[in-house]
Amino acid sequence: MINKNNINAIGRRKSSVARVHLVKGKGNFIINKSKATLIEYFKRESLVMELREPFVLVDFDNKYDFIVNIHGGGLSGQAGALRLAISRSLEKLNPELRAILKKAGMLTRDARVVERKKYGQPGARKKFQFSKR
């Protein structure tokens, strides 16, 4: 049985990692120990809309505060990691929501990462120009 007072979840995307801790509250987000709002932290409305998708799907009431620790990658990767962590925490809070979140693809970890650069090449796929003579 999961303790409803102590819910933790983790989400990953590209090279970003987001850890979410749910506590009773009013629906506030505390990101990296700062009181910055979502739009102040992510700077783009599209990323904030992406974060709010799980809440819209399950019609979430704001009875919990989300204490978030995010690091690595850029804003887009961090937003994707946070969306996965939020979805996982909502599923732990109420397991009946799993079907809704799963159908919308919110519980799927996007495994695409940047391909590494190989030696003797200028990039991951790019090659130096071939010269016959």
N, C-alpha and C positions, 0 to 999 in steps of 0.2 A: 504494500500500500504506500502510495506516495504522500508525503507530508505536504499539504496545500500551502503551508507557511514558508516552505523552503524549496523553491523550484529554480533549478539552474539548467541552462541549455547552452550549447555551443554551435556556432555556424561558421562555415568556411567557404570562401570564394576566391579564386585566383590565389594570391598570397596573403589574403586578409583573414583574420580570425576575430570573431565576435563572441564574447561571453555575456550571457544575459542572466540576471538574477532578479526574480520577481519577489516583491514585498507588498504588503497591504498599503494602499495609498489612493491617489486621485487620478492616476493615469499619466503621471509625469515621466519624462525620460531624463535620466542623469547619465550623460555620455562622458566617459573618462574623467569622472569626478568633477565635472563642470556643470553649471546650470544652463548651458547653451541649449536653445531649442533645436529641434531637428533641422529646420531650415537654416539656422545660423551655422550648424555644424556641416551639413551636407551641401549647402549653398545653391542647390538646384531643386526646383519644385518637382521635376520628374523623378529624382531619387527619393524624395519624401513620399510621393505618390506610390512608388514601388514598395516602400516600407509599410505603408498603410493597407496594402492589399489583404494581408491575413486578417486584419481587424474588420475590414468591410465584409469579407467572406463569412466570418463567423458571428457578425453582429456583436462585437465584444463590448462589454460595459467597463468603464474605467474605474475598476476597483483595485487595480494593482499599479504600482510604480515599477518601471523597468530601469534597473541599474545596469548599465552597459559598459563593458570594457572592450574597445576595438583597437587593434593595431595591425600594421602591415598593409602594403598595397596602396591603392588610391581610393578616391571617394566612391567610385562605381563598385569596386570589389568589396569595399567595406559595407556599402548599402546592401549588396547581395548577401553577404555573410550575415548581416544583422537581420535581414528578412527571414533567412533560414532559421536563425536562432530564435526569433520571435515565434515562428510557426511551430518549432519544436517545443517551446515553452507553453504555448497555448494547448498543444496536444497533451502535454503532461498534466496541465491544469484540468482538462476535460477530455478524456480519451474518446468520447463520442464524436469529437470534432475531426478525428483522424481522416474519416472518409471524405469530408468536404475539402480539407486541406490537401489531401493526397490527389484527389481528382483535379484540383486546380494547379498541381505541380509545385506546391509550396514546400513540400517535404523532400524534394529531390535536390541532391547536392550537385551543383554544376561543376563537373570535374575538369573543365577546360583550364589549362594553365599555359603560361608562356613557354614555348619550346626553347631549350638551351642552345646557346651558340656553340658551334663545333670548331675545333682547332683547324687552322689552315683555310678558314672561310671568313668572310666579313660579317656574316650573320647566321641565323639558324638554318635558312634554306638558300640564301643568296650565295652564289659562287663567284670567284674572280673570273674575269673574261679570259676565255681560252685563246691562246695565240699559237697558230700552227708553225709560224716562222718567226 
